[in-house]
Amino acid sequence: MVGVDQPSAGPDGFNSARRPRPGVIDDALGDRSLVVVSNREPYVHEYADGEPTVERPAGGLVTALDGAVAETGGTWVAWGSGDADFDPAVAPDGEVEMPPGAADGDDPGYTLSRIDLPRRLVENYYYGYSNQVLWPICHLEADPVNVDPEFAPAYREANRRFAERAVDADPDVVWFQDYHLALAPRYVREARPDARLVQFWHVPWPTPDFFEICPQATELLRGLLGNDALGFHLDRYAANFRDCVARFVPDAEVTGSTIRYDGRTIETYASPIGVDVERVASNARSDAATHYWDRVTDRYDLDPDRPVVLGVDRLDYTKGVVERLDALAHLLETNPDLAGEFTYVQKGTRTREGIPAYRRYYDEVRERIAALDQAHGTEDWTPAVYIEEEIDDRELAGLYRHADVAVVSSRRDGMNLVAKEFVAAQGQPAPTAGLAQSNGRDEPARDRVPGALVLSRFVGAAESLCPAALSVNPYDAAGFAETIREALAMDEPERRERMASLQTSVQEEDIDAWLSAQVDVLTDGKQVVAADDD
């Protein structure tokens, strides 16, 4: 194109010019103050040897939002979950300047305003209503729903506390995150009727017939309609929300993508979230990634010439890990010639252990893996390896980078970033552990074969990644098994072609594209135009 500089490619072939320039959010907001409200905090203080230390939870979303709020000098309201979060030396009044170093004036920063929730409130609001009512309903899982009478009052009380803290920050714009805060927008609206309120719902939104399970369905919808705009990952989630409003809020009027309610117009929109492609690719290239993979191969005696099938999951019943293990068992039962021809590596992370359904699921996964190994293992081959140790982002990227096949088999998922991280970690192209090594372990990375992705059709990422990813129905064990067999047998040209398409999709819908879309919504399209620095 004449007169336009073409974007440059980074070390893995990814476009490094798409990232919004520093200050873009601050420029867009102008002098309007921003408050982000989330259950999870961006930094956690814990005691180590009796002294407070600070850690940032892993994740592209937290990283992106952290940078965005720092640009504005705004406020981030969150539950203080760390055992040293309220140490007098850290945050005597619950407020601390972040990121670390911001208080010294070296870098732009913001105020992290922590809410000290009593343990019983956390049990009933977070582990209770949020994750035993809303989480299963949004993921179309009826059996785990537990409508304990103490849950809903606690959810209201916690949301009111979040709302009050947000109002205390004197906001012009409030950005709520996720399903923990469905009632907070209405509370903030009552106190700040002129503020712009936006919420992004990071999990699926169910159909009206399923949402009707929730006893507080109408109350939740009215709470969310306190927003000016409400975002979802996919158009169909937004459509489901509007259908629920039409059925359960009789005084609301749905027209197209907008809703008229209480004298205001609420916009609904879809914006698929992505990953920080360059960051994941850089992690995958790191020495730490290589060293971790070497430790894994040594510890579990993995043959470098044997393909690796990888699963990376929180041990949540929505992730379809049990269905995946059943498919692997079916694969080996019906294809005895595949015995010893691959190794399945499961990286599992225990989660929400205070909820009985999650403890049972963990036990079920471990039992399935043990049964698989007992039924099909030999003296020199263990079919399935389970890894539970805590690992950092670079080590995780090492697992992604060296996998020949990655399997994401969620029964339902709002987006699922594991699939996108796997693609980003492959590089362009990427080395793998088994198939890719068949041409010689010492060949340059560009001569090695990328991995293949097997992806549940029930995750949001499938809309952009399929058909380049192999689509599966996790409930169909026989079909699932056949797709894994197909992925293992896929030849090099097809792997390269599919991975090229996957990487294009992942880059086009990366975390920066998502964040840029949110800026436009937060400002209602009324961004302050700043002059270029040059």
N, C-alpha and C positions, 0 to 999 in steps of 0.2 A: 504494500500500500504506500502510495506516495505521501511523504511528509509525516509518516507515523513510524516511530521506532518500534520494532517488533520485540515482544517480551523475550528476555534471556532465559536460558535454562540453567537450573542448578546442577550439582554434581550427579544427581540421579535422573536428570532429564526433566525435572519438574520446573514449571514456570515460576521464577522467583520474583516477578514484577507485579503480580496480582495483589500482593498484600497492601491494604490501605496504608497510606503514609501516616506516620505518627501524628497525633493531634486531630485526626479526621472527626472523631466523635466530639471532642471538645469544640472544634470549629462548628460542627453541625448544631450543637445545642446553644452555642453563644453564651449568654449569661444565665441560662436556665439551669437550675440545680437538679442533679440526678440522684435518685436513691434506688439502689437495687435491693430487693428483698428475697431471700431464699432461706430454706431450712438449713442447708449445708453452708458452712462458713469456708471462705477461701484460704484461711490460715488457721492452724490449730496449735495451741500451746500445750505441751505435755511436759511432765517432769522426767528428767533423766539424771540419775544420781543426785536427786534432790534439787536440781536447778531447772528452771523453765527453759525449754527449747521450743523453737517454732518450726513447723513443717507445713508445706502446702500439699493438700491432697492431689493425687495424680488425676489428670483428665484435661482434655482439650478445652472443654467448656469453661471450667474454672479458670484456666490460664487466659482464655480470651476475654472473659468478663473482668478478670483482675486487671488486665491492661486497659480495658475500656473505662472502668471506673477510675483508675489512676489518672488517666488523661483529663478527666473532668474535675478532679479534686472533690468528688462527691462523697456519698455515704453508702456503705453496704451493711444492711441489717441482717443478722443471722443468729441462729441458736449457737451459743457458746458450748460446744460439746467436749472440749479438752479439759483435762483435770487441772491444768494450770492457767486456763483462760482468764480467770478472775483473780489471779495472784496479784497482790498489791504492787509488785514490781513490774507487772505486765500491763494490766488494765484495771486500775483501782476502781474506776467508775463504769467499767464495762466497755470503755472505748479505747482503741489503740490505733495509731497511725500505721498504715500498711501501703505498699509492701515493706518488708524490713529494710531499714535505711532511709525510708521516706521522712521520718521524723528529723533526721539530720540535715535535711534539705538537699541531699545529693540527687534524689530522683523525685518525679511527681508522685503524689500519693493521695490516699483517701482515708476516711475514717471508717474503721470496722467497728460497728456498734453491735455488741454481743448481748443477746438476751439470755438471762439465767433462768432456765425453765426448771421447776421442781421435778424431781425424778418421777413422781406419780403422773404428772402432766405429760412428761415425755413418753412414759409407758402407754398412756391412753390416747394421746394425740398422734404420736409418731408411729410407735409399734402397733398401736391399736387402730384408730380410724384410718390413718393414712395408708397403712400397709396391710390391714386385714379387712378393710372395706373398699376403699377407693382403688388400691393397686389391683386386687383380683378382679373387680368389676370392670375396670378399664381394659384389662387384658382378657376379658371374656372367660374368666375362670370362676364358676359359681361355687364349687365345693369349698375352696378356702375362705369364703366370705364368713366373717364372724361379726355379727351386729350386737356387740356387747353394749348394754345400756349406759355404761360409763364412757364409751368412746366419743360419741357425738358432742356431749357437753365439753369434754376436754379439747376437742378440735376447735370448737367455738372460742374457748378461752385462749388457746394458743394463738389462733388467728387474730384475736382482738389485741393480744400483746404485741404481735408483729406489726399490726396496723398502727397502734399507738406509738411505737418506736419510730416507725416511718414518718408519721405526722410530726413528731418531735424534731425531725431533721429539717423541717420547713421546706418540703420538696416542691418543685415545679413539675417534675416528671418522676413517676414511680414505675419501676420495672419489676414485676413479680415473676418468680420462677417456679413453675411446676405445680403438682397436684396437692402439695402440702398446704397451699394457701388459697383455697377456693373462696373462702369467705372474707379474707382480708380486704380485697378491693372495695367491697360494699362499705366496710367500716371506714376505710380511708376516704371514700367518696363523701360520706356523711360529714366528715371533718374538713375536707379540702375539696369542695365541689368544683373548683376551677383548675385543679391539677390534672395533668394528662396521665392517665393510668393505662399501662399495657401489661399483658401477661402472656408468657409463653408456656404452653402445656406440652411437656416433653414426653408424655406417654400417649398411647392411643386414646381416642374418645370412642366409647361404645355406641352401639345402636340404641334407639329408644327402648326397644323391648328388653334389652339387657340392663340398661341404666335404671330401669324401673325397679330393679332389685333393691336399689339404694333407698332406704326410708326417708332420707333427707334430699331426695333428688331435686325438688323444686327450690329448696333453700340454697343448695349449692349453685344452681343455675342463676338465681337472683344475685348471689354473691359475686359470681364471675361477670355478670352483666353490670357490675359497678365499674368495669374497665371501659376504656374508649376503644381498645383493640385487643383482640385475643388471637394468638397465633398457634398453629399446629404444624406438625411435620408434613402432613399430606392433605390434599384436598378432601379426601373422603373422611378424614377425622373431623375437619371443619364442617363438612356437610352433616355428619352425625350429630355434632353439637347443635347445629341450627335445627335439625329435626327434633332433638330433645327439647329445645326451647319452644318450638312450635307446639309440642305435645303437652309439656308440663308447666309452661308459663303463659297462661291464657291472655294476660294483658300485654304481652310482647307481640310485635309484628315482624315477621321474617320476610325480607324481600331480597332475593339474590344472595349476595354475601354479607348483607348488612341486617342489623336487627334494631328496630325502634323500641325503646323501653325507657320508661320513666322520663320522657321528654328528651331523650338523647338518642344518638345513632351510634351503635357499636359495630365496628368493622371486624370481620373474621377473615383470616388469611392463612395461607399455607407457605411454609418456608423450611425446606429440608436441611437439617443441620449436617455438618461434615466434620472432618478432622483437620488438624494442622499438618498438612501433607509434608511440608518441608521438615518440620520437627520430627515426625515419625520416621521419615526417610533418613534423616541425620542420625537419629538414635539407632536405626538398624545398621548404619555404617560404622558405628562406634566400636572401639576396642572392647568396651564393656559388654556389648551385645555378643561379640565373637567369643569372648572369654566365658560368658555365661553358658552359651551353647556348648562350648567345649566341656564345661563342668557337667552339664546335663548328659552329654553323650558318654562321659566317663562314668558318672554315677549310676546310670541305668544301662550301661553296656550296650548302647545303641550302635548298630552296624552302620557305618557311613554310606554303604551302598544300598541300604534298605530304606525305601520311601517312608516318610513320616506323614501321618494324618494328624492334624492338630485341632483341638478344641480349647477355647479360652472363654471361661464363663464364671460369672457369679453363680453360686449354687442356689438358684431360684427356680421354682417349678415352672415358670414361664419360659425358661431357656431351652427346654427340650433336650436336656442332657440324657435323661433316661431313655427317651425315644431314640436318641443317637446310638446309645449303647445296645439297645435292642436291635437296631439296624445292623450294627457291626456283628452282633452275634448271628443274626440271620445270614449275613454275607459269608461268614466263615462256615456256617452249617451247610449252606447250599453251594459253596465254592471251596471245597477242601483243598484245591490246588493253590489257594491264596495263603494257606498257612505258612507263616514265616516270610511272607512277601512284603509285609509292611508292619509298622508299629504305630499304634494310636497313642498320642500323648495328650493327656487332659490336664490343663492348668485350671484348677478350681480355686475359687475364693469363697470362703464361708461368709454368709451375710445374714443379718437380722436373726441372729441365733436366739433372741428372746422370744421368737414366735415358734410355737410347736410345729407348724407345717414346714418350716425351713429346717428344723432339726431332723424331722423325719425324711425330708428330701435328701439331705446330706447323707444320712445312713443308707438310703436307697441307692444313691449313686455309688457309694463305696462298695456296697454289696454287689451291684451289677458288675463293677470292674473286677472284683475278686472272682465272681462266677465266670466271667469271660476268660480270665487268665487260667482258672482251674480247668475249664472245659476244653480250651484250645491250646494252652501253652505247652511248650516242650522244654527239654533241658537247656536248649540254647536259644529259646525265643519266648519272650513275654509279650503277648498281644497288646496289652494296654498298660501304660505307665501313668501314674497319678502324681501330680506335683501340686503341693499346697503351700509351700513356703512363700513368704512375701518377697516380691521382686519389684524392682523399679521399672520406669518406662523404657530404659535402654535394654534391660534384660528381657522384658516382654517383647520388645522389637526384635531381639535375637531369636526368640521362638518363632515369631511371624516369618522372619527372613529365611529361616532354614526349614520351613515346612513345604512339603510337596503338595499337600492338599489341606486346606482349612475348611472346617465344617461349622456352619452357624445354623442351628436347627430350632430356633425359638418357636414355641407354640403361638406366640404373639409378641411383637416388639414394636415400640413406637418408631424407632429407626434402626438401632443396633450399629454401634460404631466399631465393634470388633471387626466386622467384615471390611469396613473402609480402612481401618488401621492395617489389616493384613495386606491389602492392596498397596497402600502407601509404603509399607515396609519392604515390599518386594524390590524396590528400586526399578530401574528401567534398562534392561531386564534385571532379574535378581538371581542370586545363588540359592540353591535349596540343599537339603541334607542328603537325600537318597538319589532320586532320579537325576538331579542336576549334577551329581558327582560322578555319574557313570562315564562321563567323558574325560575324567581326570580331575582330582581335587585341586590341582595347582593351576588350572586354566584361569585366565582373566574372567572377572565377574560377567562381562558382557557376552561370554560364550556359554554361559550356563542357562538353565531352563527355569522359567518362572513357575510358581505354584498355580494350582487351580482352586477355585472357590466353589464350594457347595453351599447353597443358601436357601433357607426356608422361604417359601412364597408368602409367609405370613409376617414378615418383618418389613418395616417401612423402606429399608435400603433396597429391597428387591425391585422397587419401581424404577430405580435408576441403574442398578447393577445387573439385572437380568435382561436379556438372555445370555450376556457374556459370562455371568455366573451360572452354574448349573442349578436349576430350581428344583426344590423337593417339597413334598408334603410330609412333615415329620410324623404324622399319624400313620402313614403307609410304610410299614417296615420293609416290605419286599421292594417297593419302588425306591425307597430311600437307599437300601442296600445296593441296588442296581446302579444308582447314580454315583455312589462312592466307588464302585467298581469301574464305572466309566471314567471318573476323574483320575483314578490310578493308572488307567490304561491310555489316557490321552497322550497323543504324540506331541513332539516339540513344536511343530508349526502351529498347531491348534492352540497350545498353551500360550505361545507368544501372541497370537492374534487376539485371544480372549483377554489376556492381561493388558494389552495395549488399550483395548476398549474400556476395561475396568478402570484403568488409571486416568483415562480422559474423563470419565464420569466422576471419579473421586476428586479430581482437581477442579472440575467445573463447579462442584457443590462442596467446596471446602469450608472450613470454619470462618474464613474471612468473607466469603460470599454470603454466608448466613448472617454474620455480624453486620455487614453493610446493609442488608435488607432490614435488619432490626432498627438500625439508625434511622432509616427513612420512616419507619412506623413510629418510633419514639418521638420524632419531631413532627409527625403528621404531614410529612412532605415539605415542612417549612424550615428547611435548613438554612443556617446563616452561611452565606458565601464568603469564604475568606480568601484574601489575595494569596497567590503563590509566593513561596518564600523567595524565589529568584525573580 
